[in-house]
Amino acid sequence: MEISLQIFLICLALGAVVGFLAGLLGIGGGLVIVPVLILLLPLTSIEPQYLMPVVLATSLAAIVLTAISTLLTHYRKRNIPRFFMPQLLGGVGLGGLAGGYFADVIPSDYLQVFFAVFAMLMAIQMWIGAKKAEVTVVSQPEYSSFKLVVICFGIGVIASLLGIGGGVLLVPFLTSQVKLDMRRAIGASAAVGFVVAAMGSIGYLSAGLSSQASLPPWTLGYVYLPALLGIISLSLLAAPFGVSVAQRMPVKVLKRCFSILLFIVAAEIIFS
């Protein structure tokens, strides 16, 4: 069977998991997509120095489309805190665009190590955060508009460099610092994840189209299309289901299970 078709079929299953987690926890899914693609894309004989740009670009492109489905579902359930969304979206949008350009000049090996360390830290954060009770909804954020924009710019840069939507950074920030209800923080994260991924994808697409890199067939810019199509085929269907479960089910056990998954993923990247 042709390699591109094998990758497409594997990414179908990946997409179902990504879509469900995106709807359930407000994460873009990059923490799952990136390590899987790191293992899959070398099968295309891609040159090592271009592996991470292609992995990250493909992950962000998949997050864009998955986030649309998740965002619409959260909007219908009134989980989007509109009162400070302009600051969040403006900050992460600019950060995501900047990160897409920075990644093109950062060595691939450094990005892989950075991602593995980041995954470990987020696993610890999710495990510890599962013990904390949800906070009460507030009418206004405790942070000033300037601080929100600056912090969200940093989140956008990091998320774009790692090929993730930023939810694992934004949700803890909104619940612990801004004192926002968990479900509304997840809704805000869905909106932010869409903007980060969209801006990051533009950066990667522009960098890839202007690059002289020798990339595998079926690659547009730095986006590997068979993996992208496989992921979004089922993630778009699974995302609304994840949102529905999040409305009815405590996320404590699921967060801890996901933290264990992150540890395994990080260890696999480091030792491979």
C-alpha positions in Angstrom: 0.0 0.0 0.0 1.3 3.5 -0.9 2.8 5.3 2.1 0.5 8.4 1.7 -2.6 6.1 1.8 -1.3 4.4 4.9 -0.7 7.7 6.7 -4.2 8.8 5.6 -5.8 5.7 7.2 -3.9 6.0 10.4 -4.8 9.7 10.7 -8.5 8.8 10.4 -8.3 7.2 13.8 -6.1 10.0 15.1 -8.7 12.5 14.0 -11.5 10.9 16.0 -9.4 11.1 19.2 -8.3 14.7 18.4 -11.8 15.9 17.7 -13.2 14.4 20.9 -10.4 15.8 23.1 -10.8 19.2 21.4 -14.5 19.4 22.3 -14.0 17.9 25.8 -11.1 19.9 27.1 -10.8 22.9 24.8 -7.4 21.8 23.5 -6.5 22.1 19.8 -5.2 18.5 19.7 -1.7 19.3 18.7 -0.3 17.5 21.8 -1.7 14.3 20.2 -1.2 15.2 16.5 2.4 16.3 16.7 4.0 13.2 18.3 2.1 10.9 16.0 3.1 12.8 12.9 6.8 12.8 14.2 6.6 9.0 14.0 4.6 8.8 10.8 6.1 11.4 8.4 9.7 9.9 8.3 8.0 7.1 6.3 7.7 9.6 3.5 11.5 9.9 3.4 11.3 13.6 4.3 14.7 15.2 5.0 15.2 15.5 8.8 15.7 19.2 8.9 12.2 19.7 7.4 10.4 17.2 9.6 9.2 19.5 12.3 8.1 22.4 10.1 5.9 19.9 8.1 4.6 18.3 11.3 3.8 21.6 13.0 2.2 23.1 9.8 0.0 20.0 9.3 -1.0 20.0 12.9 -2.0 23.6 12.9 -4.0 23.2 9.6 -5.9 20.3 11.2 -6.6 22.3 14.3 -8.1 25.2 12.2 -10.8 23.0 10.8 -11.5 21.0 14.0 -11.7 24.3 15.9 -14.5 25.6 13.7 -16.7 22.6 14.6 -15.8 22.9 18.3 -16.3 26.7 18.4 -19.7 26.6 16.8 -20.9 24.0 19.3 -19.6 26.0 22.3 -21.2 29.1 20.9 -24.6 27.4 20.7 -24.2 26.3 24.3 -23.2 29.9 25.4 -19.8 28.9 26.6 -18.0 31.8 24.9 -17.1 34.7 27.3 -17.6 37.6 24.9 -16.5 40.4 27.3 -12.8 40.0 26.8 -12.5 37.9 23.7 -11.1 40.8 21.5 -8.0 41.0 23.8 -7.5 37.2 23.8 -8.0 36.9 20.1 -5.8 39.9 19.2 -2.9 38.7 21.4 -2.8 35.1 20.3 -3.4 35.9 16.7 -0.3 38.1 16.5 1.7 35.5 18.5 0.5 32.7 16.3 1.6 34.5 13.2 5.0 35.4 14.7 5.6 31.8 15.8 4.9 30.4 12.3 7.8 32.4 11.0 10.2 31.8 13.9 9.8 28.0 13.6 11.3 28.1 10.1 14.7 29.1 11.4 14.8 27.0 14.6 16.6 23.6 14.2 14.2 20.6 14.1 16.0 18.8 16.9 15.6 21.8 19.3 11.8 21.9 18.5 11.4 18.2 19.3 13.2 18.5 22.6 11.3 21.7 23.4 8.0 19.9 22.7 8.9 16.9 24.8 9.8 19.1 27.8 6.6 21.2 27.3 4.5 18.0 27.2 6.0 16.8 30.5 5.3 20.2 32.2 1.7 20.2 30.9 1.2 16.6 32.1 2.2 17.7 35.6 0.0 20.8 35.4 -3.1 18.8 34.2 -2.6 16.2 37.0 -2.3 18.9 39.7 -5.0 21.0 38.2 -7.5 18.2 38.3 -7.6 18.4 42.1 -8.7 22.1 42.1 -12.4 23.0 42.3 -14.0 25.0 39.5 -14.2 28.7 40.2 -17.2 31.1 39.9 -17.9 33.0 36.7 -16.8 36.6 36.9 -18.3 39.5 35.0 -14.9 41.1 34.2 -11.4 39.6 34.1 -9.0 40.5 36.9 -6.2 41.3 34.4 -6.0 44.6 32.5 -6.5 44.6 28.7 -2.8 45.2 28.2 -1.7 42.3 30.4 -4.2 40.0 28.6 -2.9 41.0 25.2 0.8 40.5 26.3 0.2 37.1 27.9 -1.9 35.9 25.0 0.8 37.0 22.6 3.2 34.8 24.4 0.7 31.9 24.4 0.3 32.4 20.7 4.0 32.2 19.9 4.5 29.1 22.0 1.4 27.4 20.6 2.4 28.1 17.1 6.0 26.9 17.6 4.7 23.6 19.1 1.9 23.1 16.6 -0.9 23.2 19.2 -4.0 25.3 19.7 -2.9 26.8 23.0 -5.7 25.4 25.2 -3.3 23.6 27.6 -1.8 27.0 28.4 -4.9 29.2 28.1 -7.4 27.1 30.2 -5.2 27.0 33.3 -4.5 30.7 33.0 -8.2 31.7 32.6 -9.4 29.4 35.5 -6.6 30.2 38.0 -5.7 33.9 37.2 -8.8 35.3 35.6 -11.2 33.2 37.8 -13.3 32.0 34.9 -15.7 29.0 35.1 -14.1 25.9 33.6 -16.6 25.4 30.8 -16.4 29.0 29.7 -12.6 28.8 29.8 -12.9 25.8 27.5 -15.2 27.8 25.2 -12.7 30.7 25.1 -9.9 28.3 24.4 -11.8 26.9 21.4 -12.0 30.4 19.9 -8.4 31.2 20.7 -7.2 27.8 19.3 -8.8 28.6 16.0 -7.1 32.0 15.7 -3.7 30.6 16.8 -3.9 27.8 14.3 -5.1 30.0 11.5 -2.4 32.6 11.9 0.3 30.0 12.5 -0.9 28.1 9.4 -0.5 31.3 7.3 3.0 31.7 8.6 4.0 28.1 7.8 2.3 28.1 4.4 4.1 31.3 3.4 7.4 30.0 4.7 6.9 26.7 2.9 5.9 28.2 -0.4 8.9 30.5 -0.4 11.3 27.7 0.7 13.5 25.7 -1.7 13.1 22.6 0.4 12.7 19.2 -1.2 9.4 18.0 0.3 7.4 14.8 -0.1 4.7 14.6 -2.8 1.2 15.9 -1.7 2.8 18.6 0.4 1.4 22.2 0.1 3.8 24.7 1.6 4.8 22.7 4.7 1.3 21.0 5.0 1.3 17.3 4.3 -2.2 16.9 2.7 -2.8 13.1 3.2 -2.3 13.5 7.0 -4.4 16.6 7.1 -7.4 15.1 5.2 -7.2 12.0 7.4 -7.3 13.9 10.7 -10.1 16.3 9.7 -12.4 13.6 8.2 -13.4 12.3 11.6 -12.3 15.2 13.9 -15.1 17.4 12.6 -17.6 14.7 13.6 -16.1 13.9 17.0 -15.6 17.5 18.2 -19.4 18.2 18.9 -19.6 14.9 20.8 -16.8 15.9 23.0 -18.5 19.2 23.8 -21.7 17.4 24.7 -19.8 15.1 27.1 -18.0 18.1 28.7 -21.4 19.7 29.5 -22.5 16.6 31.5 -19.3 15.0 32.9 -16.6 16.1 35.4 -13.2 16.4 33.7 -11.1 15.4 36.7 -10.5 11.7 35.7 -10.2 12.6 32.0 -7.6 15.2 32.8 -5.5 12.8 34.8 -5.8 10.1 32.0 -4.6 12.7 29.5 -1.7 13.7 31.7 -0.5 10.1 31.7 -0.8 10.1 27.9 1.3 13.2 27.8 4.0 11.6 29.9 4.1 8.6 27.5 4.2 10.8 24.4 7.0 13.0 25.8 9.0 9.9 26.8 8.6 8.4 23.4 9.9 11.5 21.7 12.9 11.8 24.0 14.0 8.2 23.7 13.3 7.9 20.0 
